[in-house]
């Protein structure tokens, strides 16, 4: 028996495009004499469809596409993911289903039982959990079909408050009693740099526990802020990775099932470097955000600092140099090397750029406000005016030339509110808003791995907003190494202040940092969408009250 894995990049609600992708993959599988082709979770509609699932016309379109795909399954079966109406009198109106299509009809369906409601997931909002589990015999083999979380009932959590087992039922335990020959898992699992190995270990452990081959098919590409890594895989019954598909790329791959049963004694390929995967994830996120929304060109403010330099490099790689415009917007406080370094970087990347001095606009605002601010010391107000002047100019270019403004703030800044609302926090997409500053440095080093693209001076110089004379980030913030450690423990691991691991001399820093995090929720609430590469990004996956005291 030959099986095909179809790791594809779906577009939520774009039924025509999704059907074309699925149809082409079925044709290729037929050409490879495959018996069964497997697609990912909710492949017909794209993941995550969110409240589009509340629309009857959306579900009707999905049903129509399923019927059309089924008619193409002659001499081959296809396992696709789609929402299916729950005709039972009780429960939610839909199931999250895996449908086995053959000879023009649905010959088997399995519904998802474990519906995650943590982080970015809210599946119980839409779907009814399944309570009955059946294997299905196809061409002499008994298939145990599971959907994403159904095989992840035991998973490690970073959060010390979480249980290792979230659910009371284990679909795979139920299916195992029916002695399947192979375990199939269709998934739409977003990328998280901290979950790479643990995710792999889940499937490895299931193969070993049940002594059966495990086939994982995961979505790739990006939808809105979520990025899917693909990395679909075949595990032998001894837990070996027999085949692995590429990270962040579409792939249609056919293999004989005997590979998974016999295993493969060849040395497994080493895991890619985490920073290289983060880079590839962000590039994928930019490409699909622009491509799927129909945007063509990007603009950003190039300050001479590391964040904007890294964002520019990622944008150029994602969109092409002809589709990225940089504006250099110096003020009276900008150092000369900030401009010259930015010009050097723009030249190396071959992009178009403009230098627009904001002094005249800044002075005009000072003059307008002078009568009202008379007798008061200059403070952060004047600093923020500069950032907001820059935002006005950047947005003017975006409007006039149909650009999308890329936000260049990093996660460390966003966490503690070190940014100007309606100023440098403006943008249509936050590229590195889920990347801590220490990892921004690592990204810069990776970008320069084959030769200097980002000028070394940008990497070496102390970070500064350059909004007042001699300003440095460390005037307001702890060293980024310490800051990022505190942030990771508080945000990703959700540790209480007392459990954050720092030296005794740094205990006061923890209190100050956490106070900054909690008092700046209102800023993050108004921030642009953030490309998610961690297990706890700002946005839909971290829901905190704006008005709270804890």
N, C-alpha and C positions, 0 to 999 in steps of 0.2 A: 504494500500500500504506500502511496506517495501523498505527502501532505504539503500544502503551501501556506506560508505565513505572509500575510499582506499587511505590512506596516506602512500606513498611509497618513497623509496630512489633510484632515477634513476641515471643512468650513461650516460653522454652525448655521443651520438653516438654509444652506445653499444646496438644495436637493439635486439640482441638475449637475453641479460640479461633483458632488459626492457620488452620485450614481455613475458618472463617467469614470471616476477613479476606480470604483468597485468593478465596473464592467471590464475595464482594461485589465485589471488584475485577474479577473476570472478567465479572460481570453488567454493571458499569459500562462496561467495555471493549466488550462486545457492543452496549450501547446507543449507544456512540459509533462503531459500525461498524468496530471495530478488527479487524485480521487476526491480530495477534500481541501478547500481553501478556507482559511480562518481570518476573519477581520476583527477589529477591536470593538470595545464597548461603545454602544450608541453610534456606531459608524454611519448609519444611514442619515442621522440628523446632525452629527458632530457633537463634540463634548466641550464644555457643558452648555446645554440649551437653556438652563435656568427657567425663567417664567414664560418662555415661549411654549413650554409644556402645558401651560394653562389654556392655550388656544386650540380649539377644536380643529380649525383649518390646518394648523401645524401638524397635528396627529394624523389627519386625513391625508395630507401630502406624504407623510412618512409611510403610511399604509400603502399608498399607491406605488411608491418607489419600491417597497418590499416586493409587491406583486410583479412589478416589471423586472426586478432582478431575478426573481424566482423563475421567470420564463427563460432566462439566459442560462439557467443551471441544468443543462442537458448533458448527461454523461459525467456530471460532477456535482458534488454538494458544496454549498457555501454556508458558513456560519457567520451571520451578521448580527450586529447589535442594533436594537430599535426600541422605542417606547411602544407598549401595547396596551390597549384599553382593558381594564379590569371589569369583566362583566359580572363579577360576583356582587350580590346586593350590598355587601359591607366593605369598608376599607377605602383606601385612596383610589383615585380613578385610573391610575396607570400602573403598569409593571415595567421595570427596566429588564428587558428580555434579550436572550440570545436565541435567534431563530435559525434553524437548520433548513435550508432551502434545497429542493431537488426535484427535477422533472416538473417544474412549473408550480410547485406548491410548497407550503410549510409542512415538513414531515415531523418536526419536533421543536419544542420550545422549552427553555429553562429560564426561570425568573430569578432575579437577584434577591437574596434573602437578607444580607447584611448591608444596611443602608447607612453610610457614614454621615455624621452630622458634626464633625469636628473640622477645624481649620477652614479651608475654602469650601468644604462639602456641606450640602444641605439636602441630601437626597430624600430623606423622609418627608420633606415638604411636598414632594410630588408623587412618590412611588409607594406602593403597598409591598411589604416584605413577603417573600414566598415562605411557605411552611412545609411544602411537600417536595421531596427530592427524588429524582429518577435518573438512572443512567439510560443511555439509548444505544441500541445495537445498530451499527452501520458497517456493512460489508464484513461481517464476522467479528467486529471489534466492539466492545462495550465502552462507550465514551462517557466520562464524567465531566460535564460542562459546568464551569463556574464563572462567575462574573466578578472580576476585580476583588473587592473586599471579601467575597465568599471564601477565598483561599487565604486571606490575610487575617483570619480570626485571632491569631496569636502574633502580635507584632511588638517589637520594642518601641517604647516612647521615650523621648528625651525628658518630657515633663515628669518630675518626681511624683506628682499627684495622680497620674494616670495608672490604670491597671494594665497589666500585660495582656489581659484578655478582656476585650470590651463587650463581647456578646455572650449570651447564654446558650446559643445554639451554634454548632459547627456544621455547616453544610457538607464539608468534605468528610467528616466523620460519618454522616448519614449515607453519603454516596459510597464510601469505602465498604460499607456492609453489603453492597451489591456487587462487590468484586469487579470494578472496572479494569479495563486493560490500559487505559491512558487517561491522564488528567489534562483538561484544556482550561485555560484561564484567559478570558478576553478582558482587556483592561483599558482605562483611560487615566493613567497615573501621571500627574505632573512631576516635573523634575524638581528634586531637592538635593543640593550638593552634600548634605549631611546624611542622606538616606540611601546612598548608592549601594553600599555593601550590605546594609541590613535588608534592603529590598531583595537583593540577590539571595541572601541567606534564607529568606522566607520560602522561596521556591525550592531551593536546594534541600531544605529540611523536610518539605512535603514529599519530595521525590524519595528521600531516604525513609521517611516514616511509613509511607504506604508501599514502597518498593515498586513504584510505577513511574513511567516517563511523565514529565510535566512539560506542557507546551504553553508558553506565555506569548500573547500578541498584544502589544501596547501601541497606542496612538503616537504619532510624532507631529512636529509642527507646533504652532502656537495659536491660541484663540484668546483674544483680549490680553489680559496680563498673564495668563497661564501658559507655560511652555512644557511640552511633552517630549521626553527624551527618546521615545522608541525603545531601542535596546531590547527588542523582543528576543526570546531565547528558547532553546530546547534543552531540557535537562534529562539526562539518562536516569534509569531507575536507581543508579548508584549516586545520584546527585551531581554528576559531572555536567558541565556546560558543553554540549555537543556542538551546538551552533548558536551564534549570537549575531543579530542584525546590527547595522550601524547605529550610532548615536545621532539623533537629530536629523536623520535622513530617511526619505522614503525607500522602501525595499520590498520586493516581492520575491520570495525565496522558496524553492521546492526541494524537499529532501525525502529519502526513503525512510519509512518508520523504523526500519531495522537499525538505523543509526542510533535512534533513541533507546532502543531495546538493548543493543549490544554495548552501547557506550563508546567512548572514544578515548584511547590512552595517550593521545598526543598532548603535549604541553599546552595548557590554556594560555591565551593571550593575556598579557598584563593589563590591568585596568588603566584607562587613560588618566592622566594627571587631572586633579580636580579643577585647577584653574583653567586648563584647556577646555574642560567641559562647561565651566561657567561662561567662558568667552563664547563658545559655540552656542550655548543656550541664549545668551543675550543677542547675538547676531540673528538667531532664528526668531526671537521675539520681535526684534525691530522689523525684519523682513515681512513677517506675517501680519504684524499690526498695520504696516503701510499697505502691503499687497492686498489683504482681505478687506480693508476699508476703502481701497481705491485711492490712497494718497500716493503722490509721486516723489515729492522733494521735502527735505528737512532743513531747518535752520537752527543754529544754536549760538550761544554767546561763548566765545573763546577768550578765557580770562588770563591765560598764562599759567593757570594752576593745573594740578594733576587731574582733577575730576573732569573738567571740560576736555582736556587732552585725550583721556581714555574714552570718553563718550564719543568724541569726534572720530577716533580711530575705529571704534565699533560701528558707528553709523556709516562710515565710508566703506567698510568691508561688507556691510549688510546691503546698502543701497547703491553703491558705486559713487565715485568721486564727483561725477557730473550731477548728482542728485542731492548734494550736501553743500550748504552755504554757511560760512562762519562770519560772525560779526565780532570785531574787536572793538570794545567800548571803553576805552581808558578814561579815567577821571584824574583830578589833580593829585590823587593819592596813589595812582598806579605807578609801579616802578618801570623804568625803561626796559628792563629785561623781560617783563611780562609781555610787552608788545613784541619785542624782537624774538623771544622764544616762540610766541604764537605764530608769527610770520614764518619762522623756520619750519615749524610743524606743518602749517598749511602748505608751504612749498613742497615739503617732502611727500605730502599726500596728494598734491596736485589739485587742490580744491580752490574754488573761488572764495574770496574773502573781501571784506570792506573794513576800513578803520574809521570809526565815527567817534570823535571826541564828545563826551557828554557834558563838558564843562559849561557850555552856554546854557543848556537846558537845566542843569543843576543850579547854576547861579540864578536863573529866572525863578525857580521855585524858592530859593533862599530869599530873593527880593520880595516875592509875593507874601511870604510868611513872616518876613522880618517884623512888621508892625505888631503881629500877634504873639511872636516869640520873644519880644523885647524884654531884656532883663533875665532871661533864662539861659543857663549854660547849654552849650552844644552837647548832644548826647547821641544815643542810638537813633533818634529821629532823623538827624541829618544823614547818618550812615544809610538808613533804610531808603531815604529819598533817592540816593544814587542807584541802589538796586532796582527801585521801581522805575526810574527813568530808563534804565537799560531794558526792563521788561516792556515798557511802552514801545521802544524802538524795535525790539525783537518781534513783538506782536504786530507792529505796523508792517514790517517786512513779511510776516506770515500771512497777513490779510491781503496785502497788495500782490504778492507773488504766489499765493496759494501754497505756502509752506506749512508744515507742522513743526511747531517749536519743540525741540527736545530739551527736557529738563536734565540738568547735570548734577543734581544734589545726590550725595551718597547716603547710605543708611545710618551711619553714625551721626551725621548732621540732622537728618530727619528725626532721629530718635530723641535728640535733646533740644530740638527746635532751633538749631543754629542755622537759620535761614530766614529770609524776609518774605512774609506772606505778600502775594501780588508783586513780588520782585523776583529774586532768583529761584523762588519756588514755583514760578509760572511754567506752563508747558502743556503739551498735549499728550506726552508720554514721558515717564520717568525711567530712564535707561538703567541707571546704577543705583536706584533708590532701595534696592535690597542687597547691596554690596557694601560691607563695612569698609572703612577707610583703609585698614591694613590689607584687605584683599584688593582694593583699588591699586595699591602699590604692587601687589603680586601680578595683577593684570597688566600693569605697565611694563613690568619686567618680561612678562610673556610676550607682549606685543613687540618688544625689542629683542626677542631671543635670537633673531637672525641678522641683527644689525640695528643701529639706532634710528628709530622713527620718532619717538617722543624724545625731544632733547633732554639730555641727562640733567641739565640745570632745572628743568621742571620737576623732575623726580627728586632731586637732592634738596631743593630749597624748602625752608620751613613753610607749611601751609599758612595762607593768609587770605582774608577776604578783601584786603586793601581798601578799606572804607574809611580809615583814619591813618594818620602818620604812624609808621612803625608797627602797625597792627599784626598780631600773630594769632592763630587759632588757640594756641596754648594760653593766651591771655584770659580766655573764657572757658576753656575746656581742659580736662586732664590730657596727658599724653595719650595718643590714639591707641597704643598697645594696651594700656590699662583700661581706657574707656571702652574699647571693643570687647574686652574680656567681660567687663561688667554688663554691657548691653546684651551680649550673647547669653549670659547666664540668666538675666532677667527676662528677656524677650523670648528667646527660643526655648530655654530650659524652664522658664517660669518659676525660678527660685525666689523664695522670699528674701528680703534684705539680709536677714541673719544667716542665710545659707549660701550667700554669694561668697565665693572663695577669693579672698584678698588678704594681704598682710594686715596686721593690726594698725599700722600707721596709715593704711589706705581706707579704713572703715568710714571715716568722715567723707571721703570722696564718693563712696557708694551712696550715702544718703543724699548728697548734693546731685549726683547724676540721676537717681531715681526721681527726685523732686522735679528735675528738668523734664524727664520723660513724661511724667504724669500731668504736668501743667501745660504741655504743648499738644495735647490730643486734638484741640480745636484746629491747629495748623494742619496736622496730617489729614484731618477730615476733609480739608479743602484742596489737598494735593492732587496732582494728576495720577492716572493709573500707573502702578509700579510693576515692572517686569519681575515676576516671582522666580527666585532661584533657591530659596531657603525653605525650611519647614514652617516659618512664621514671618511672612512678609507683612508690611503695613498695607492695609486695604481690607478686602473682603474676608481674609483669613484671620484677622485680629480685630475683634469687635469690642472696643472699649467705650464706656460712656464718656461723653465730653465733660459733663458736669458730675463729678464724683470726688470723693475724698477718701482715699485708702492708701 
